[in-house]
Amino acid sequence: MTQKAVRDMDVRRELEERTLEAEGIIRRFLPREEGYQKTIMEAMSYALMSPGKRLRPILMRECAACFDQTSPQALPFFMAAIEMIHAYSLVHDDLPAMDNDLLRRGKPTTHARFGEAMGVLAGDALLNYAFETALQSLETDGTNPAVHKSLILLARKAGIYGMIGGQVVDVESEHIQGMDKHRLDFIHELKTGALIEAAMCIGALLGGADESQLLTVEQAAAKIGLAFQIEDDILDITGDEKTIGKPVGSDERNHKVTYVTFAGLEGARRDAESLTREALENLASLPRKNDFLMELVAYLARRNR
Amino acid sequence: MTQKAVRDMDVRRELEERTLEAEGIIRRFLPREEGYQKTIMEAMSYALMSPGKRLRPILMRECAACFDQTSPQALPFFMAAIEMIHAYSLVHDDLPAMDNDLLRRGKPTTHARFGEAMGVLAGDALLNYAFETALQSLETDGTNPAVHKSLILLARKAGIYGMIGGQVVDVESEHIQGMDKHRLDFIHELKTGALIEAAMCIGALLGGADESQLLTVEQAAAKIGLAFQIEDDILDITGDEKTIGKPVGSDERNHKVTYVTFAGLEGARRDAESLTREALENLASLPRKNDFLMELVAYLARRNR
């Protein structure tokens, strides 16, 4: 095995462990499946615990570990909340009125399994429950300004100036001839980037970051988010179907304008690499060195190379 | 004119004034319609500012006025937030997968006007923006425990243990033969009641209510919510089409089991009256007498008699 292959294996193993840990935390906040409204709890759990790396809660926790207060008591609430927001966005994305997907990673999507009405409601329920969960941190940690800032940031980055905003422009752009680079950047920044920024910034805030450190983390997160998106676009062309979980070349067949359309395959690779390098430099400047976080970011940027 | 007719006219006039005031407050929190994601702001504003009495924000404000701190600085944020949650629930209720309604009070519903994908997203955006708006109160009033409690209560009463929970059971009950009274009470309590409880309890909390006063307000709100629902069911049978904004007798044609199915028309009237009387007694026990609130509650319970 090459040195890179050994390193990749180590990161993957470590990531699997963190994924299990994150899932353990998220599961603690799942509502009990009981009462007349039992079906909605089942649908929420189905959507939330469907296969995934739990990257957002992991990034949140690892960013907290870059600061002095490494395990703040509010952290688990926000780890669960951000995964709920990610999950709800997938449930609503898959609806017939949106992407109309019946399968996600080989499993029936939530509305395919529970019906369309329950798909709408399960998404609503997960979004609402995300805030219900994050707000619980006020009960024990209500005087902590970092908790206030984290709540405000979570709502902002998930909403029309964040993820939903990106989603709206993405949906509308399907009907627009001649997507320009600026509009595409906007979509990527908000649709993929905003929630990663929320995850990493909330981690930093709860860890005790000051204003300027928070800005550093936000910049790193924006670069990481964009690098992920570029990687996705590259993988759609060069990846193999089994790894990426959808048919190769689907973007081209759907005439979807991607990062590669503007930068070319080589240019896209170069940009993803330099974005990752800059993000790693940002992260290296934080008070505590977090080797796993650095390795994870580097690994995610070189997947399937 | 009879004495009752004069009194009704006075309350209606006063209510119209309060509605305009509440709309002025809500409008201040609307996002500016600009940027690539402009359409979603337009859809949110369309849904939020469509005709309505703004009962929830009005009840919130009037409940605050039953206590010593009559205009708490956090109040406007929560008034706007609760109306946003009410508006999102209507937008998603009207979707093809749910009630499939193209008209609401004679105007095209949000998805009929903006397309189904934008209907899903506008609902999501309003729910998220409700929390974004309410959370702003932490910036100026973050150390106030009443604000913390209000945020937690808002999320709880809007979610699976509140409004969404009721909605889920209502949707599922369409396919169930032999609805029982207990299940119907559950739906009413959550689907209609929970948000009215949130409105009135948040008003009370921000006004300075203590635990026992909060309980009194919650009990009053539950009774008022149920009385409203019973009135709706009665109006569906006895009302005229122009006033209620939908065809008379639609529940019966849809084989919908309502309060009247179990209690009969006279029984339903009696129950609505005694619930209202009890609620008024609850409200009369609060520190400050609020004549308008009492008159409003009584008026709403005798609409179209």
Interface residues (C-beta under 8 A of the other chain):
Chain A: P31 G35 Y36 Q37 T39 I40 M41 M44 Y88 H92 L95 P96 A97 M98 H111 E116 A117 M118 G119 V120 L121 G123 D124 A125 L127 N128 Y129 F131 E132 L135 Q136 L138 E139 G142 T143 P145 H148 L151 I152 A155 R156 A158 G159 I160 I164 G165 G166 Q167 V168 V169 V171 E172 R183 F186 L190
Chain B: P31 G35 Y36 Q37 T39 I40 M41 M44 Y88 H92 L95 P96 A97 M98 E116 A117 M118 G119 V120 L121 G123 D124 A125 L127 N128 Y129 F131 E132 L135 Q136 L138 E139 G142 T143 P145 H148 L151 I152 A155 R156 A158 G159 I160 I164 G165 G166 Q167 V168 V169 V171 E172 R183 F186 L190
